[in-house]
Amino acid sequence: MTADTAPQRTNLLGMTREEMEAFFLSIGEKKFRAAQVMKWIHHEGCDDFAAMTNLSKALRARLAEVAEIRGPGVVYEGSSSDGTRKWVLEVEDGSYVETVLIPADNGKRRTLCVSSQVGCSLDCSFCSTGKQGFQRNLTAAEIIGQVWVAQRSVGPRRDTANRPVTNVVMMGMGEPLLNYDNVVPAMKLMLDDDGYGLSKRRVTLSTSGVVPMLDRLGDELDVSLAISLHAANDELRNELVPLNRKYNIRTLLDACHRYLAKCDDTRMVTIEYTVIKDVNDQQEHARQLAELLRELPCKINLIPFNPFPHSGYEQPSRNQVRRFQQWLFELGYTAPIRTTRGDDIDAACGQLVGRVKDRTRRHERYIQSIQIDAD
């Protein structure tokens, strides 16, 4: 049998517990093998069946014939002066995606920012990732593979007190809820004790507001929720986040209330607000935001805009961001300012880009508009 006609091996990397159990039953093995192999893959970062010493030699040989553990290829790994680490990863079709590990609290918290799509199917005006266009959704293996690569690079998880990755935020390239069928299995692996064993409070999904899928998510998982808001009125948000024209602010906030009602504990929504000079950084904007969020249990994260070429937007001064924070404080809100991390390796919020075979031609139109403006 030639390589072209050989049966394709099953990639076990992105399988949930239920999928892994079904796989082992399909090859005539007991379900408990799933937990053993999951621990090797996700706790130890192992991709070699021969090294799985608590499996019989016969099973190891059988697995080598019918299965594989294949993660994304590492094209680039770099570290920022502030300790942030970035990986550029090659996925199945030769596209590149990026994932970033951000240390905090003297290294006690290590948050991995994970991508869900090749490019982004949305086109938020202040985000350089969206200007790359969109190619496709990532598979569950390609999503969880980012956690797997980062953990293997930092070191295997030997104990729960010393995890290489302590938190995961679905805030990288793409809109997670537009890749629902792959994002949810990947998050289940993040939560599974035989996967990465993270608390549901330490796994956060960020969405621009895909309301039907947010309602569906609440029926399956209760991970932490972040809303990419950035404006307190529909007119401005329509410009910044075009999805708002389909699901406006009131519709989105109603969905947030429904999501919180399904959680079995006291939970808050994180509101992400990118502060852009002379766009949404005035006192009136702070008043509108405070009034809008009055009934929603939430906290506000202020994110200074990270500039990129030809965006048409400017970064506000530190003093202006602090003034905006003070206005919110006087209105009853605590609004921490997110420290810009990894900007010297283009790993800051809104700066993640990859190699995208843009089937939307959005990137081409963006470049053409820049050239026209230059002329």
N, C-alpha and C positions, 0 to 999 in steps of 0.2 A: 504494500500500500504506500503510495507516495504521500509527501507532506500535504499536497493539495487535497487529497481525498481522505486523509486521516480525520477521524471524528474530532470535533472541537471539544476541548476540555472546558469544564464548568469552572468559572471563577468564583471562589468561595468568599472573596473579600467583602462583598456588599450584602451578603445574606443575613437576614434577621434570624433569630433563634428558630422561629417556626419554619422558615425556609431551609435552614440548615438541617433541622430534624427531618423534614420531608426528603431532603437530598439523601441522607444516610439510609432512611427507609427504602428509598428507590434503588440503592445498591446492595440491599439485603443486610444492612447493619442495624444495630439498636439505636434508639433516639439519643441515648446518653452520650454517644460519640460527638454529637453536636457541641455540647458544652466543652468537651475536652479540646476539640479543634478550635473553637472560638477563643479559648484562653491562649492557645499557642499563637493565634493570629493577632489578637488585639492586646493581650497583656504582654506577650513576649516579642511581638513584631516579627514573627517567624513566617517565612515564605517557602520553607523547605520541609516537605513531609518526612523526609528521612530523619530530621532532627526531632520529630515528635515522639520521644522515647516511651511515652506511656501508651502508645498504640502498638499493636502487633506488627511484625515485619510484613506479614501478608497484607494487612490493611494499608500500611504505608505504601507498599508497592501498588496496590489497587488504586489508591488515591492519586499516585503519580501518573497513572494511566488515564484516569477519567476527570481529574480536577487540577486546578492550579490556584495559586494565590498571587494575583497580579495587580499591583498598584500603579499609580501614575509614575512616569519617568521624571526624574529630577533634572531639569535643564539648568537651573541656577539656584544656589543657596547663598544668601548674603546676610550680614549682620549690620545693623545701624549702630551709630555711636551711642545711642541710648539703650542698647540691648535688644531692640526689636529685631526679629529674624524673619526673612521673607524667602519663600520658595516659589520658583516658577516651575510649573509642572506640565508635562506633555501628556495629553489624554489621547484616546483611541484614534481620532482622525488627524492627529498631528497639530491640533490646536493647543494653545497654551492658556493655562489659568494660573491664578496666583492665590497663595494663602499666607497669612502673616501671624506670627506668634508674638504677643505683647506681654512682657513681664511687668508686674506691679507689686507693691507691698514688699519691697526688698526681695523679690523673686518668689514670694510665697504664692502669689497668684499668677498663673500663666494662661492668658486667654488667646485662643486660636480663632482667627477670623477666617471663615470657610466660605468658598464660592459654591454657587448652585447652578450656574449656567456658563456657557462659553460666550462671553460678552454679556449683554443685558438686553432683554426684550423691551424694556421701558427706555425712555429717553429723557430722564430728569436733566434739566438744563444746566445744573451746577455740578454735574458729576462727569468726570473724564471717562469713567468706565463705560457709561452709556454711549459716548461718542465713538466707541470702537464697533458699535453695531452688535449684531446677534447672530450666532450660528446654530446652537442647539442646547438642549438641556443636558446636564451631566447625569450619568447613571448613578445609582446608589453606591456602586463600588468606587466611582470616581470622586464622590462626595466624601464618603468615609475614608477613602484612600488618602485624603489630605490630612486627616487626623493621624492615620497610620504612618504616613511619611514623617510628619512632625515628631511623633512619639519615638519612632525608630532613630531619628536624628538626635534627639535630646537624650534618649535612653529609655529602656523598657520600664514598664510600670511594675516595680517590685512590691510595692505596698501602697495602700490607699492614702497614706500620709505624705507620700513623696511622688506625686503624679507629675510626669513631664508636661501634661496638659490638664489644667484644673477647671477651665471654663471653655465653652465653645459658643461663638456667636455666628449665626448664619447672616453675616453682614458683608460678605465678600462680593465678588462679581455675580450679578444676576438678582432676580426677584424670586426668592424661595417658593412662594405660594403659586407661582406659575410653573413650577416643577414639582408639584405636590407628591406625585406617585413615587418619586425617587428621594425627595428630601425626608419624608416621614420615615421610611425604612432606615435611612441613615441615622436619623435622630434616635430611633428606637435602639440602634446599636450603641449610640453614645450613652444611653441610659441603662442599658442592660449590664448587670453585674459581671457577666462573662464577656461583655464587650469592653466599654470604657468606664462603666460604673459611675457616671456623673449624676449628680442630683438634678432634678427637673428645674430647680432654681438656677443651676449653673449652665444650662443649655438655653440659649435665647434665639428666637427667630425674629428677624426684623423684616417688616413688610411695608411697602408703600401704600397698601390698602386694597388688596384683592379680596373684597368682602365675602363672596360666596365660599372661597377656599378657607378663609379665616373661620367662618362658621363650621365648616367641615373639620378643620383642625381641632376645634374645641371638643368635638365628639370623639376624637381619637387620642389626643395628647394634651397635657397641660404644662408644656414647657413655658419658660418666661417669654413675654411678648414685648417687642419694641415696635413702635410706629414711627416711620420716617415721615414726619409731618412738615416741618420747615416753614409753615405759614399758618396764620390763624383765620384767614378768610378765603373763600373759594376763588375770588378773582385773582389773588396773588398765587395761590397754590396751583391754579390751572396753568400758570406760566412756569412754575418751578417743577411741578410733578404732574405731567399731562394725564396720568391715570385718574386724577381728581375729577376730570370731566365726566368720567363714567361712574365713579363712586365718590361722591362729594364728602366733605368733612363730616357733616352730620350723619350720613350713612355709615361712615367709617367708625365714628365714635360710638354709635349704637351697637355696631358689631363688637367693639371692644368691651362694652358692658356685658354683652351676651357671653363673650369668651370668659371674662372674669367670673361670671355666675356659674360657669361649669367647672371652675377650679375647686378643689376640695380643701383649700386653705386660703388664708388672707393673702391676696396678691395685688401687686400694682403693675401698671403698664409703664414702660419707659418711653417717654416722648423724645424723639431725636429732632433737634432743631439746629440746622446749620445756619450760623449767623453770617450774613452777607452784607458787605458795606453798602449803605444807602438803599438797601432793598427790603430787609425785614428786621432792621436793628434799631428802630426808633422807639421812643417811649410808648407811642400809640400801639405799636405792634405788641409790646409787652402787655399792655392793658388788654388788648384783644385776646392774646394767648391765655392770660390768667382767667378771663371771663369764660372763654371757651371750655377750659378744662376743669371748671369749678366742681362739677359733679362726678368727675372721673378720678378714681384712686390712681394716682400717677406720680412719677417723678420726671423732671425735665433735664435732659442732658444737652448742654450748649456746645456746639461743635464749630469752632472758627473755620470759615471757608478755607479750603486748601486750594490755592490757585493752580491753574494749568493753562497752557498757551491758548489764546484766542477764545477764552471762555466768555468774555464780556463782563465778568464779575471781578470784584476786588476783595481782598481779605480785609476785614475790619481791624482797626487798631486794638491792642490789648485793652487799652482804657475803655474803648467803646463796648467791647464784650463785657467788661466788668461793670460798666454802667447798666447794660442790659440785664445782667445778673442781679444787680442791686435793685433795679425796678421790680423784677420778679420777686425778690426777697421781701420788698416792702408790700407786695400784694399777697404775701403768704406762701410763697413757694421757695423751696430749696432747689437751686439749679446749678449743679456743679459744671464747671467748664472742662470739657474733655481735653486733656493734654495732647497736643499734636505729637504723634510718635512715628518714627521711621520715615520722616519726609525726605531724609538724605538718600534713601534707597527707594523713593516713590512708593512707600508702603502706608502712607497716611490715608485717612478716611476720604473716599472719593477719588483716590489716585490709582487704584488698582487697574491695570490693563494687562492684556495678554496678547496672544496671536489669534485673531478671530477671522475665520473665513466668512466674512459678513454677507449673509444671504439677504439681508434687508437693504443693503447698499447705503445704509445710513452714514457709515464712515466716509464713503466716497462723496456723498452730498455735503458732509461737514467740511471735508478738505476743499471741495469746490467753493463753498461759501467763504472760506478763509482766503482763498486765492482771489475771489471777486472783491472782497473787502480790501485786500492788499493793493489791488489795481485801482 
